Amino acid sequence: MKSTSLGAVAALAAALVFPGTASAAEGDAMSMFDQLDTSKDSGIDMDEAARSAQVATDFRHIDSDGNGSISREEWRAYFGSTGARPSKTPPEAPGRRGSSY
């Protein structure tokens, strides 16, 4: 069972009370997907995921088919089902692409 944070619960409650917020949350999540997908191949691999601590930590749960890449469909399914919003991407340090697993 996936654990939810207080922020995730609040986002879900807001979406239920204010339906317009759900589409805004999905827009935020998809914007984050686009930021992480630096190769623009419509998938997030482990190196790209390393730019977000939350996505790197949850990578194996988000990548539901286990192929080593998070698709847009897997992204929507994961963040839609948890009600969570992906954390903001930290800026990259000059000359670093992020850590690998």
Backbone as a printed PyTorch tensor [residue, N CA C, xyz], in Angstrom:
tensor([[[  0.8450,  -1.1770,   0.0000],
         [  0.0000,   0.0000,   0.0000],
         [  0.8880,   1.2370,   0.0000]],

        [[  0.5430,   2.2090,  -0.8100],
         [  1.3320,   3.4300,  -0.8880],
         [  0.9490,   4.3560,   0.2570]],

        [[  1.9430,   4.9920,   0.8550],
         [  1.6370,   5.9470,   1.9010],
         [  1.3620,   7.3010,   1.2640]],

        [[  0.5390,   8.0810,   1.9270],
         [  0.2330,   9.4100,   1.4180],
         [  0.6860,  10.4350,   2.4270]],

        [[  1.1080,  11.5640,   1.9320],
         [  1.5350,  12.6400,   2.8110],
         [  0.3470,  13.5480,   3.0930]],

        [[  0.4900,  14.4150,   4.0560],
         [ -0.5490,  15.3760,   4.3810],
         [ -0.8370,  16.2530,   3.1710]],

        [[  0.2050,  16.6170,   2.4220],
         [  0.0270,  17.4300,   1.2130],
         [ -0.7990,  16.7100,   0.1660]],

        [[ -0.5760,  15.4110,   0.0170],
         [ -1.3410,  14.6220,  -0.9500],
         [ -2.8060,  14.5690,  -0.5530]],

        [[ -3.0640,  14.3930,   0.7330],
         [ -4.4390,  14.3490,   1.2240],
         [ -5.1040,  15.7070,   1.0040]],

        [[ -4.3790,  16.7800,   1.2780],
         [ -4.9190,  18.1180,   1.0760],
         [ -5.2190,  18.3730,  -0.3980]],

        [[ -4.3390,  17.9250,  -1.2880],
         [ -4.5600,  18.1030,  -2.7220],
         [ -5.7980,  17.3300,  -3.1700]],

        [[ -5.9590,  16.1180,  -2.6710],
         [ -7.1260,  15.3200,  -3.0190],
         [ -8.3940,  15.9730,  -2.4850]],

        [[ -8.3640,  16.4500,  -1.2590],
         [ -9.5340,  17.1100,  -0.6730],
         [ -9.8910,  18.3630,  -1.4660]],

        [[ -8.8870,  19.1180,  -1.8520],
         [ -9.1310,  20.3270,  -2.6450],
         [ -9.7510,  19.9720,  -3.9890]],

        [[ -9.2810,  18.8920,  -4.5990],
         [ -9.8210,  18.4670,  -5.8930],
         [-11.2860,  18.0570,  -5.7610]],

        [[-11.6410,  17.4490,  -4.6280],
         [-13.0260,  17.0400,  -4.4180],
         [-13.9280,  18.2380,  -4.1410]],

        [[-13.4260,  19.2000,  -3.3750],
         [-14.2210,  20.3670,  -3.0180],
         [-14.2470,  21.3790,  -4.1650]],

        [[-13.1140,  21.5550,  -4.8230],
         [-12.9820,  22.5060,  -5.9160],
         [-12.5520,  21.7430,  -7.1720]],

        [[-13.4890,  21.2200,  -7.9500],
         [-13.1490,  20.3580,  -9.0790],
         [-12.1550,  20.9620, -10.0580]],

        [[-12.1400,  22.2500, -10.2520],
         [-11.1950,  22.8850, -11.1740],
         [ -9.7530,  22.6980, -10.7500]],

        [[ -9.5410,  22.4230,  -9.4710],
         [ -8.1820,  22.2470,  -8.9650],
         [ -7.5520,  20.9620,  -9.4660]],

        [[ -8.3630,  19.9420,  -9.7350],
         [ -7.8310,  18.6610, -10.2010],
         [ -7.1140,  18.8290, -11.5190]],

        [[ -7.7150,  19.5700, -12.4580],
         [ -7.0550,  19.7700, -13.7480],
         [ -5.8040,  20.6210, -13.5790]],

        [[ -5.8110,  21.5430, -12.6370],
         [ -4.6090,  22.3460, -12.3750],
         [ -3.5060,  21.4660, -11.8210]],

        [[ -3.8640,  20.5420, -10.9190],
         [ -2.8760,  19.6270, -10.3500],
         [ -2.3190,  18.7230, -11.4360]],

        [[ -3.1820,  18.2340, -12.3350],
         [ -2.6960,  17.3860, -13.4240],
         [ -1.7870,  18.1840, -14.3440]],

        [[ -2.1530,  19.4420, -14.6010],
         [ -1.2970,  20.3000, -15.4280],
         [  0.0660,  20.4980, -14.7960]],

        [[  0.0970,  20.6780, -13.4710],
         [  1.3680,  20.8170, -12.7530],
         [  2.1890,  19.5420, -12.8790]],

        [[  1.5300,  18.3960, -12.7270],
         [  2.2350,  17.1170, -12.8110],
         [  2.7970,  16.9090, -14.2090]],

        [[  2.0180,  17.2290, -15.2340],
         [  2.5010,  17.0250, -16.6070],
         [  3.5990,  18.0290, -16.9490]],

        [[  3.5270,  19.2230, -16.3980],
         [  4.6020,  20.1970, -16.5880],
         [  5.8990,  19.6710, -15.9750]],

        [[  5.7780,  19.0590, -14.8070],
         [  6.9420,  18.4640, -14.1460],
         [  7.4990,  17.3210, -14.9900]],

        [[  6.6210,  16.4960, -15.5730],
         [  7.0570,  15.4090, -16.4450],
         [  7.8940,  15.9870, -17.5870]],

        [[  7.3760,  17.0410, -18.2140],
         [  8.0890,  17.6620, -19.3370],
         [  9.4400,  18.2310, -18.9130]],

        [[  9.5240,  18.7800, -17.7100],
         [ 10.8010,  19.3040, -17.2100],
         [ 11.8050,  18.1780, -16.9830]],

        [[ 11.3470,  17.0680, -16.4520],
         [ 12.2530,  15.9520, -16.1750],
         [ 12.6650,  15.2180, -17.4420]],

        [[ 11.8050,  15.2010, -18.4530],
         [ 12.0910,  14.5010, -19.7080],
         [ 13.0240,  15.3590, -20.5680]],

        [[ 14.2690,  15.4560, -20.1420],
         [ 15.2310,  16.3140, -20.8370],
         [ 15.6020,  15.7970, -22.2150]],

        [[ 15.4660,  14.4920, -22.4560],
         [ 15.7710,  13.9280, -23.7740],
         [ 14.5970,  14.0980, -24.7370]],

        [[ 13.4520,  14.5120, -24.2100],
         [ 12.2280,  14.7240, -24.9890],
         [ 11.8140,  13.4810, -25.7770]],

        [[ 11.9740,  12.2950, -25.1490],
         [ 11.5780,  11.0410, -25.7810],
         [ 10.2740,  10.4980, -25.1940]],

        [[  9.5480,  11.3610, -24.4810],
         [  8.2680,  11.0020, -23.8440],
         [  8.4180,   9.9180, -22.7880]],

        [[  9.5730,   9.8650, -22.1550],
         [  9.8200,   8.9380, -21.0610],
         [ 10.8590,   9.5160, -20.1160]],

        [[ 10.8000,   9.1200, -18.8660],
         [ 11.7680,   9.5630, -17.8610],
         [ 12.5640,   8.3450, -17.4240]],

        [[ 13.8700,   8.3750, -17.6940],
         [ 14.7230,   7.2670, -17.2590],
         [ 15.2950,   7.5830, -15.8770]],

        [[ 16.0760,   6.6840, -15.3270],
         [ 16.5970,   6.8690, -13.9680],
         [ 17.4870,   8.1080, -13.8450]],

        [[ 18.2920,   8.3910, -14.8710],
         [ 19.1460,   9.5780, -14.8160],
         [ 18.3050,  10.8500, -14.7680]],

        [[ 17.2480,  10.9080, -15.5680],
         [ 16.3670,  12.0780, -15.5650],
         [ 15.5980,  12.1650, -14.2490]],

        [[ 15.1690,  11.0410, -13.7220],
         [ 14.4170,  11.0100, -12.4630],
         [ 15.2530,  11.5090, -11.2910]],

        [[ 16.5630,  11.3570, -11.3880],
         [ 17.4540,  11.7600, -10.2920],
         [ 17.3920,  13.2610, -10.0170]],

        [[ 16.8250,  14.0310, -10.9240],
         [ 16.6930,  15.4760, -10.7230],
         [ 15.6190,  15.8170,  -9.6950]],

        [[ 14.7860,  14.8540,  -9.3310],
         [ 13.7500,  15.0530,  -8.3210],
         [ 13.8740,  13.9440,  -7.2750]],

        [[ 14.1050,  14.3280,  -6.0460],
         [ 14.2620,  13.3350,  -4.9840],
         [ 13.0290,  12.4390,  -4.8770]],

        [[ 11.8380,  13.0210,  -4.9830],
         [ 10.6100,  12.2340,  -4.8640],
         [ 10.4900,  11.2290,  -6.0070]],

        [[ 10.7380,  11.6740,  -7.2320],
         [ 10.5980,  10.7720,  -8.3870],
         [ 11.6680,   9.6850,  -8.3330]],

        [[ 12.8820,  10.0470,  -7.9520],
         [ 13.9520,   9.0490,  -7.8430],
         [ 13.5990,   7.9950,  -6.8000]],

        [[ 13.0530,   8.4300,  -5.6710],
         [ 12.6780,   7.5050,  -4.6010],
         [ 11.5360,   6.5840,  -5.0240]],

        [[ 10.5600,   7.1430,  -5.7390],
         [  9.3630,   6.3870,  -6.1180],
         [  9.4680,   5.7590,  -7.5120]],

        [[ 10.6340,   5.8490,  -8.1570],
         [ 10.7870,   5.4300,  -9.5500],
         [ 10.2040,   4.0510,  -9.8190]],

        [[ 10.5610,   3.0780,  -9.0200],
         [ 10.1170,   1.7030,  -9.2700],
         [  8.6010,   1.5370,  -9.1270]],

        [[  7.9850,   2.3680,  -8.2910],
         [  6.5270,   2.3250,  -8.1450],
         [  5.8450,   3.0130,  -9.3350]],

        [[  6.4260,   4.1080,  -9.8000],
         [  5.8450,   4.8470, -10.9220],
         [  5.9970,   4.0410, -12.2100]],

        [[  7.1650,   3.4220, -12.4110],
         [  7.4460,   2.6150, -13.6040],
         [  6.7570,   1.2590, -13.4490]],

        [[  5.4470,   1.2650, -13.6260],
         [  4.6480,   0.0730, -13.3140],
         [  4.9490,  -1.1330, -14.1980]],

        [[  5.4510,  -0.9230, -15.4200],
         [  5.7670,  -2.0790, -16.2610],
         [  7.2200,  -2.5260, -16.1150]],

        [[  8.0050,  -1.7920, -15.3060],
         [  9.3700,  -2.1920, -14.9930],
         [ 10.3490,  -2.1480, -16.1480]],

        [[ 10.0720,  -1.3220, -17.1650],
         [ 10.9660,  -1.2740, -18.3270],
         [ 12.0930,  -0.2530, -18.1920]],

        [[ 12.1960,   0.4260, -17.0520],
         [ 13.2770,   1.3780, -16.8300],
         [ 12.9920,   2.7780, -17.3310]],

        [[ 11.7620,   3.0320, -17.7330],
         [ 11.3660,   4.3510, -18.2090],
         [  9.9290,   4.6140, -17.7720]],

        [[  9.6740,   5.8270, -17.2900],
         [  8.3350,   6.2240, -16.8770],
         [  7.6560,   6.8960, -18.0650]],

        [[  6.5580,   6.3170, -18.5180],
         [  5.7970,   6.9000, -19.6250],
         [  4.8260,   7.9490, -19.0840]],

        [[  4.2600,   8.7370, -19.9850],
         [  3.2450,   9.7120, -19.5860],
         [  2.0570,   9.0060, -18.9180]],

        [[  1.6840,   7.8480, -19.4450],
         [  0.5490,   7.1120, -18.8860],
         [  0.8560,   6.6310, -17.4710]],

        [[  2.0610,   6.1200, -17.2490],
         [  2.4470,   5.6800, -15.9010],
         [  2.4950,   6.8690, -14.9510]],

        [[  3.0010,   7.9910, -15.4350],
         [  3.0820,   9.2240, -14.6350],
         [  1.6880,   9.6570, -14.1970]],

        [[  0.7650,   9.7430, -15.1700],
         [ -0.6090,  10.1510, -14.8490],
         [ -1.2610,   9.1660, -13.8830]],

        [[ -1.0810,   7.8950, -14.1380],
         [ -1.6840,   6.8720, -13.2700],
         [ -1.1660,   6.9930, -11.8440]],

        [[  0.1390,   7.1710, -11.6850],
         [  0.7160,   7.2260, -10.3420],
         [  0.2970,   8.4940,  -9.6070]],

        [[  0.5000,   9.6470, -10.2180],
         [  0.1980,  10.8850,  -9.5050],
         [ -1.2990,  11.1370,  -9.4120]],

        [[ -2.0820,  10.5660, -10.3140],
         [ -3.5280,  10.6620, -10.2100],
         [ -4.0710,   9.7830,  -9.0990]],

        [[ -3.5030,   8.5870,  -8.9430],
         [ -4.0110,   7.6490,  -7.9370],
         [ -3.5950,   8.0290,  -6.5260]],

        [[ -2.4410,   8.6610,  -6.3830],
         [ -1.9910,   9.0290,  -5.0400],
         [ -2.5130,  10.3900,  -4.6230]],

        [[ -2.9370,  11.2040,  -5.6040],
         [ -3.3610,  12.5640,  -5.2880],
         [ -2.1890,  13.4670,  -4.9820]],

        [[ -0.9750,  12.9250,  -5.1110],
         [  0.2240,  13.6990,  -4.8010],
         [  0.6360,  14.5450,  -5.9940]],

        [[  1.3740,  15.5560,  -5.7100],
         [  2.0010,  16.3580,  -6.7470],
         [  3.4940,  16.0730,  -6.6930]],

        [[  4.1190,  15.9260,  -7.8450],
         [  5.5670,  15.7100,  -7.8170],
         [  6.2650,  16.9410,  -7.2650]],

        [[  7.3370,  16.7200,  -6.5010],
         [  8.0700,  17.8490,  -5.9480],
         [  8.7890,  18.5850,  -7.0520]],

        [[  9.0720,  19.8350,  -6.8080],
         [  9.7520,  20.6710,  -7.7930],
         [ 11.1380,  20.1280,  -8.0890]],

        [[ 11.5560,  20.3180,  -9.3260],
         [ 12.8740,  19.8690,  -9.7480],
         [ 13.9240,  20.8420,  -9.2340]],

        [[ 14.9300,  20.3530,  -8.5150],
         [ 15.9910,  21.2500,  -8.0700],
         [ 16.8440,  21.6540,  -9.2690]],

        [[ 17.4110,  22.8450,  -9.2420],
         [ 18.2730,  23.2340, -10.3620],
         [ 19.4980,  22.3360, -10.4130]],

        [[ 19.9450,  22.0500, -11.6300],
         [ 21.1450,  21.2240, -11.7850],
         [ 22.3790,  22.0370, -11.4490]],

        [[ 23.3400,  21.3800, -10.8400],
         [ 24.6290,  22.0160, -10.6000],
         [ 25.3570,  22.0930, -11.9310]],

        [[ 26.0980,  23.1650, -12.1960],
         [ 26.8310,  23.2710, -13.4470],
         [ 27.7320,  22.0580, -13.6550]],

        [[ 27.6540,  21.4800, -14.8540],
         [ 28.5250,  20.3580, -15.1900],
         [ 28.0630,  19.0260, -14.6700]],

        [[ 26.9000,  18.9710, -14.0120],
         [ 26.4010,  17.6890, -13.4810],
         [ 25.0640,  17.3790, -14.1030]],

        [[ 24.8520,  16.1580, -14.4290],
         [ 23.5710,  15.7130, -14.9780],
         [ 22.7370,  14.9990, -13.9330]],

        [[ 23.2630,  14.6900, -12.8290],
         [ 22.5380,  13.9480, -11.7960],
         [ 23.2000,  12.6070, -11.5830]],

        [[ 22.8120,  11.9810, -10.4990],
         [ 23.4270,  10.7000, -10.1760],
         [ 22.7030,   9.5740, -10.8740]],

        [[ 23.3680,   8.4730, -11.0110],
         [ 22.7210,   7.2990, -11.5990],
         [ 22.6180,   6.2250, -10.5410]],

        [[ 21.8040,   5.2340, -10.7890],
         [ 21.6240,   4.1480,  -9.8250],
         [ 22.6390,   3.0920, -10.0590]]])
